Amino acid sequence: EGLRPAPAIRLVYDASQVRSRRRRPQHLRDVLAREGSRARVIELQGDLVFSTVEPVVRRMHAEAGHAHGRPAAAAFVLDLRSVTAADPASLRLLARLQQS
């Protein structure tokens, strides 16, 4: 029996729960304060292969449909800073998400 890859999802939170270090004009800060709960940040980690990315896709679809007691997500940010490798199939799957 081979080792199973670690889950790709490290954290999921909405943009209202984090503050950027970037200085923004007041009108953009107002938009973030008003709409930030509809933008999800999904931090990914480890090796991305089909079996680890497929749950990411399911989570994104769930978040887009009022999951976890929050407003439906209208936008997603995938944070890949903790990803160590990605195979071509997983990258294609993530690229397709942008088109849907």
N, C-alpha and C positions, 0 to 999 in steps of 0.2 A: 504494500500500500504506500503510495507516494505522499509526500507532504502537500497539504492544501495551502494555497496562497492565503496570506492574511487579507482580511477585508480591506477594500480600497477606501471606504469612507472613514475619514478620521473625525471630522466634526461637520455639523450642519447648523447654521444660524442665519438670522436675517440681518440685513444691513442696518437696521435700527439698533442692533445690539453691539455694534463696534464703531469706533471712531477712527477716521482716517487721519493720517499725519499731514495730508495735503491740505493746503489752504484753499478754500472755495469761497466764491462770492456768496453773499447772504441769500440771494434767490435760489442758488443750488443747495445750500444748507436747508432752506425751507422745504424744497422738494424732497430731499433725503429724509427729513423729519416726518413729512406727510406720507411718503410712499415707501420708505425704507423697509417696512415690514413685508412688502411684496417682492423684495429682491432677496433671493437666497444665495448664500455663500456655502459651497460644498468643498471642504478641504479633503483632497485625496492623498493617499500615501502608498508607499511600497511599489511593487511591480504590478502594472496594469496589463491584464490578459483578459480574454473574453469572460471568463468565469468571475473575475473581480469587477468588471465594468458593468455587466448585466444588472447587478443589484443597484448600481448608481443610476442607471436608466430608469429602473422601476421606482426608485426613490424620487427622482425628478418628476416623473409622471404623477406620483402621489402628491408631491408638494404643489404641483400645478392645480391640484383638485382639492384644496382646503384640508390638507393633511396636518395632523399633529396640532390641531386647535389654533392654527394661524390662518390669516387670509391666504387665499390662493397666490402662489408665486407667479409673477408676471415676467421675471427675469432671473437668470442664474449666472453666478460667477463660479467657475471651477478653479480652485487654487491648487496648482500642481507643484508647488515648491517642495513638497515632501515625497514626490514620485521619484522612484529610483530608475525605473525602466518602463517601457511601453511597447507592446508588440503591434504590428500593423493592423491587425483585426480590431484591437481595442481602440486605436486611434481613429479608424474608419467609423466605428460605432459612435464615438464621441462627436466626430465631425457631422454625422447625420443628425444629431440632436440639434445642432445649430440651424439645420434646414427645416426642422419641424416646428 
